[in-house]
Amino acid sequence: MAIDVGRLEDQLLQMSSEGAPGREFCDSIAELARTGRFALLRDVLPPLVYDELWERYQQNPGAFVAGWRRMAQEMRQGFVHHARQRLTSLTRLQHVSSLAAPPVWQAVQRALDAQQNDLLRTAFALELLGLVEPAVLRATHLRECVVSAPSSEEADRYLDEATRCYFFGLFTACAVMCRSVLEEAIKQKLPVPLARLIRSRYRNAATLGNLLHEVNDNLRQTGFDAGFPRVANQVNDAGKKAVHQGLLSEDEARLCLQNAREALQLLLRK
């Protein structure tokens, strides 16, 4: 059965619009204020929010009630945008000078959402749906990495993470993890005397560059394929660029991942 991602996105947007947190609550606040039962909100709202709303109500009761009726509609219409803002606020630096006071409806919506987390749930659902088609396309550029000899569980996990980073658009992280998988795989394949020497020489902190230097100088002793150092060095160069020079493009990450997988196939031969 074919999966229509666009249809799923439309359904999610409809569900978000219909179930936006706070819509019914806003109508309830307006009704309590209109009927003189505002004090009942003290047991429902956080103290800071309650005090602010009480002050606004005292200034102009009629405008307060009308404002909350209008706010119910704003919550429904602005929920998805607010959800995306909620997620972005967690993933990027927030400079104090750029933090303008949010609209009242957003402040209330976030307070109401403290227990249910619908803002974050909606933002994550929309973001992950948006990743599906690009991830499918990127996956078509890869083939299974078939090797003749085992490595380690840790190497498998590094490769899994590097590949998923590529699928989901985390290109710089992908290159960093590619470097890690080769470091781990090399350490597992080194002859014991050479591994002991390297641990001593680099105080148990050998980088991929250090390991490749030693492999190149002792290629016959390692028994590694003669083509391995060249491909592995390309992975190391991409990883160093990712760490020290800036963000990588999709093409750079794909090439790095493909080289890492080729290097593993050369390394893990019986």
Secondary structure, DSSP 4 states (H G I P E B T S, - for coil): ----HHHHHHHHHHHHHHT-TTHHHHHHHHHHHHTT-GGGGGGTS-HHHHHHHHHHHHH-HHHHHHHHHHHHHHHHHHHHHHHHHHHHHHHS---GGG-PPPPHHHHHHHHHTTTT-HHHHHHHHHHHHHHHHHHHHHHTT------SS---HHHHHHHHHHHHHHHTT-HHHHHHHHHHHHHHHHHHHS-HHHHHHHHHHTTT---HHHHHHHHHHTHHHHT--TTHHHHHHHHHHHHHHHHHT-PPPHHHHHHHHHHHHHHHHHHS--
